[in-house]
Amino acid sequence: MEDDARTPAERAHPGPATEGSAPVASSPTTTSVAGTNSSGPLPLRHGHEFPFVVAPSSYLRPKPISRTMSDNRASGPLDKEQMQGLRGVREFLKVRTSYDVLPLSFRLVVLDNNLLIKKSLNILIQNGIVSAPLWDSQNSAFAGLLTSTDFINVIQYYCQFPDEIAHIDQFRLSSLRDIERAIGVLPLETVSVHPMRPLYEACRRMLKTRARRIPLVDRDDETGREMVVSVITQYRILKFIAVNNEQYTMLLKKPVRELGLGTYKDLATATMGSSVLDVIHLMVKYNISAVPIIDENNKVLNLFEAVDVIPCIKGGAYDELSATVGEALSRRAEEFGGIYTCNEDDRLDAIFDTIRKSRVHRLIVVDDDNRLKGIISLSDILKYVLLYGEEDDDIRGN
């Protein structure tokens, strides 16, 4: 697939179109995903030995400069430089559209919400994707977004109503809202944006609804029906910023510690021996999408993400959730890039440089001995870039 050189593309995959509706992936092209066999615990492959942490904090640290940390805090010119960089990025987001973020060539899977949940899971795994827009074919309308959170909700349903396990395979994507009500989960707001609206607007909508991705939905001029164009993620947006705004991101020289970027208290953690189900319960309890995996000395070994749940329940194998985190992580695809760390003294410009060069979804904050200190999500970075210095904003408290 050819991609726009400005914005390296995420992998996307096709689904056949049905007349009068958006494309619906009922018989997608199968791609091989190594290590997703659900027949039992898998041996660790090369590259998945413990610990499995790539890009140590030194990778994020720029070459030594003349200013010291204490100089930075007291420097008025540095504050002005930081704000100049933020304003430059914001103006860029206001003049570029969400459509600009897309590569020149891309493919998309859209799932009919009448599809069985079990079949949709297999489609995601076969195509190597972790989310897909949903389509209401009866009303020819966008119906939401299928993500790993939905599968976690199905797991919670299974835990709360174990007698219903025989019926879970018959649930359809249209049943997801019923599952949310049954387990007492507030449904996520269905949010989308027109592809030609300013990218700044898409970012604000994502932050307001705590969405990590947002579908681009257009309307056909002749039929008046909605069309799902694509989906953009926080990662893609930040990558777009990093690739096209180096003159502004290089001005963001304040360190993580001074910015207060990330979460450092009440961190949920697990070990390699923890069960997958225990980690899922932590995600639900803390409303998070990733749990750092540490050893007995609080040193970071790996990271269990919500998307790691998907291969664990392939084929409806909900009983395999008792498997350990170590066994589950061995099922990751061969091309998994590892996790990224940073230090509290690393600067935001260096983080943007890493995002520009690598596929980063979050950063684990560690000390010089690789002990866990905190975690920085892409939402934290996007929220800072959009809202820092904005006094009257209704998103800040969300």
N, C-alpha and C positions, 0 to 999 in steps of 0.2 A: 504494500500500500504506500502510495506516495503521500508524503506529508508536507505541509507548509513549513519551510525552513524556520519561520519565525516562531512557530509553536509546535514542537514535537508532539505527535498525536498519541493519545492513549489507544490501546487496542480496541476496536469495535468490530462487530460481526453482523452479517446480514440475516434478514428473515424475509420470507416470501410475502408479497403484498396480496391483499384480498380486495376485490373491487368495491369501491365506495368506502373504504376505511383505511386506516394507517397500516403500514406493514405489520404482519403478525407472524411471529416465529413459531410455526407449528412443526416444521421439519427442518431445523437449522443444519447448516454444514457442521459436521463433527470435527473437532480438533482434539488432538491428543493432549491430555493433561497428566503428566507423570505423577505417580504416587497417590492417586485418588482411590485406589482399590479399598473397599470397605470391609473386606473379608476378615480382617484382624489386624493387630499391631504390626507396624512395618518397621524394619530395621532402619536406622538412621543412614541416610545417603551421605556421600561425600559433600562437604559444605554445610551439613546440618549438625555437625558434632557440637558439643557444648564446650565453652560458650560460643554463641553465634552472634557476635556483635561486629558490625562493620563500621567503617568511618569513625575512628575514635575522635575524641574532642579536639585533638590537635589538628585534625583535618579541617576544622572550621575556623581555626585561628589564623588571622592574617599575619604577615611578617611583622616583627617588632617595629613599633613606630615611636616617635619622639614623645608623644603625650603619654602620661601615666593615667591610671584610673582616677586618682584623686583630681588630677588636672581636668579630666573630662567632666567630672561632676560640677566643678566650679566654673567651667568655661562658658561664658555667654555666647561667644561665636559658635561653639559646638551646638548649643541649643538652637541657634538660628539656622545652622546648617542642617540640623535634623528636621526642623519644621519645613525648610525649603525642599528637602527631599520628599517629605510626606505630601506637601501641597502639589509638587510636580507629579507624583504618582496619582493623586486624586484627580487632577485635571486630565491626565491621560485616560483614566477610567471613565470620565464624563464625555470624552469626545470619541471614544471607541465603542463599538457595539458588541453585544454578546456574540453575534455571528462572526466577528473578527477573530474570536478565540479559536474557532474551528479550523482544522487543517483544510488544505485545498481538496483533499480526497478523503472520505471517510465512509464507513458503513455502520449500520445501526440495527439492533434487535429490539423490536417492540412486541410485547406479549399481550395477547387477548386475555382479559380478566375472567374469561370463562374457562381458562386453562386450569388443569389440576395443579395444585401446589407442588406435588411430587414431580410432575413433568417439568414444571418451570425450573425446579432445582436442578434437574438433569440438564436442561438447556443451558443454564448459567455455567455449569461445570464443563460441559462439552465445548462451550465457546470461550472458556477462560475469562468470563466477565463476572462481576459481583453485583450488578444492578441492571435494571432495565425499566423503561417506561411501560405503563399499563394502558391498554386501550379498551374502551367500552364499545364493542362493535354494534350493539343494538342502537346506541345513540350517536355513534360515530363521533366520540369525544374522548379526550385525554382523561384518564381515570386515576392518575397517580404514578408512583414510582415504587417498584419492588426493590428492596435492599436487604442486607443481612439482618437488619432489625426485625423485619417481618418473620424471618425464620427463627429468630430468637423468641419472638412472641409465640410461634407455634410450639417451640420447645417448652415454654412456660405453660402453655395450655396442656401439653402432654403431662407435665409434672403435676398440675393442679387437678386434672381429670384423667388419671391413668386408665380408667375404664373405657375412655373414648379412643384409645390407641388404634383400635380396629377401624375406626371411621376416619382417622386423620388422612389416610391415603385418598379419600374421596372428597376432601376439601378442595375447593377451587379458589383461585386468586380473589374472586369476588367475595369470598368468605372471610378475608383478612380483617375487615372492619368488625365482623361478628366475633372473631377471636379476640380482638382488642377489648371489646366490651365484656366478654366473658372473663377475662383475666384482670379487668379493671385498669387497663392502660389507656391513657388519653391518646386519641389518634393524632398523628402528626398532620399539621396543616398542609393541604395539597397546594403547592406553590409552583408557579411556572412564570416564564417571562417571554415576551415577544423577542425574536432574535435580533430585531433592528433597534431595540431599546438600548440606551446607554449601559455599558458594562457596570458602571457605578450602581445603577438601579438593581441589577441582578445581585450584586454583592450585598447590598443593604437588605434585600429580601431574604437572602440566605442567612444573614446574621440574625435577622428578626425572628425567623422561624427555626433557627438552629439547624438548618439543613446543610449537609455537606456537598450536595449536588443539586442542580436545578435544571429541569427540562426546558428546552426552547420550543415554544408552541406557536405556530403561525395559523392563519385562517385562509382557506382557499377562496379567492375572489369570486369564482363562479358558483361554487356550491355552498359557500358559507361555512363549510365544515372545518373543524380543527385538524391540524397536521403537526405531528411531532417531528421536529427537524433534527434535534440531537439533544444531548445532555452535557452540560459543562460542570466541572467539579471545582472545589476550592483549590485543589492541586493545579489544575489546568490554568486557572485564573492567576495564581501566584507565579506559575511558570511563565505565563504570558507577560506579567509585569517584569519579572526578572530578566527575560530575554530582550524586552523592548525598552527598558527604563534603567539601564545600568548607570546612566548619568545621574539619576536620582537615587537609586538604591545605594550607590556608593557613598552617598552623603549620610546614610543612616548608621552612624559610627558609635552610637551608644551601646553599651553591653547589656546583655539579657538581665543581669542583676539590677541595673539602674532602671530599666524599663518595667520591671516587675512582670515580665512576660512568662506566662505559664502557670501551672498549679504545683504547689510545693507542700501543702498540708493535707492530711487525711488521704494519702495516696493508697489506692487499692493495689495490692501485689499478690503474686502467687509464686509457687515453685514448680520445678519440672515435674514433681510428683503429684501436684494437685490434679484433681479430676477436671475434665473439660466442663462438666456441669457446674462445679463449684465456681469456676471462672465466669461462666455465663451468669450465675447468680450475682457475682460481684458487679458485672457490667450493668445488670438490671438495677441493683441496689444503688449504685453511684451514678447511674445514667451516663455511662462512658462507653467508648467504643474500642478501648485497648487497655490491657493490663500488663504492666512490666513483670517479667519473670526474673526472680532474683535467687541468689544462693543464701546460705546461712549467714554470710557476712554482708548481706545487703548489696552485693555486687550484681550488676545487671548481666544476665545471660541471654535474654531474648525478650520478645514482646508477643503476647497473644492478642490478636485483633479480632474484631467481630467477623470479618470476612473468613477467618480461619475456621469458623463454625460450619461453613457451607460444605466442605468436603467431609466433615465428620458425620453428617447425616445423609450422605449420598445414598439413594435407594431407600430412604425412609428408615435408616439404621439408628433410631433414637436410643436404642439400648447401648450403643457404643459411646454414649456421652460419659460413661464411667471410665473411659480410657484416660490415661494421663496426658497432661499438657505436652510432655516430651514426645509421646506417640503421635499426638495430633499435629505437632509442628513438623514432624517428619513427612507429613503428607503434602506439604507445600510444593508448589510447582518448582521445577528445576531453575527457572529464571528468576525466582524470588531474589530480590536485591539485598536483603538483609535489613537491619535497622540502623538508624543514624542517631548519634549522640552529640551533645554539645556541653560546654562548660558555662557556668554563670558569667564568666568573664568574656565569653565570645560575643562578638558584636553582630548586630542585625544585618549589616552589609555582608558579612561573611556567610550568614545563614541564607540570604538571598542568592549569594554566589553558589552555595551548595544546591539550592533549589533549581538554579539555572542549569547546573551540570548533571544533576541526579534526580531520580524519582523518589521524592521524600514526602511522606504523608504525616509524619510527626517526628519530633526530636525528643529523645530521652536526655534529661539533664543529669550529668554525673559529676563527681569530683575527680581529682587526679588519680584516685585509686579505683575508678570505675564504680564507685558506690552511688546508688540512686539518690538523687536530690529532688527531682521534679520531672514534669513532662510538659512539653510545649506542643499544642495542636496547631494545625493550619488555621483553625478558627481564631485562635489567640493572635496569630500573626495578622490575619486579615482584619480582625477587629481593631487592632492597634493602628494599622495603616489607614483605615477608614475613619476611625473615631477619635484618635488621640488629639486633644486640643479643641475638640468640638464640645462646646458647653451645653447647648440645648439639644439633646439627642435622646430619642425614646428607645434606642436599641441597647444603650450601655448597660442597663441593669438586667438584660435578658441572659 
